[in-house]
Amino acid sequence: MRIRPHVPTASRLSVPTPAVAATPAHEADPAPEFDLLHSGWYSTEELATLLNVDPSTLRRWRTATPPQGPPFIQIAPRLYLYSIPDTQLWLAQKRTDPSEAA
């Protein structure tokens, strides 16, 4: 009998924080270190709901030249997934702080 290791299951909509070292704003952030396989994934519909956009918006971003929106992975011809840490990082990069913009 083969025993599979226990992998904790998190809610698909829970948002873990990726481990990203604090760097000064003027330096480029290095690639974050996280485990893509176990860090959680959003479907197109789930992410669209969270971002309050229509799923067709995410599809349009994916097919734009060059592609736009959060990083994605194509699992099958009609199945795309979005990593939770990649999505968080993409949102953080899109964030504008008015106090810093002045």
Helices and strands as residue ranges (DSSP letters): E 41-43, H 44-51, H 55-63, E 73-76, E 79-83, H 84-94, H 98-101
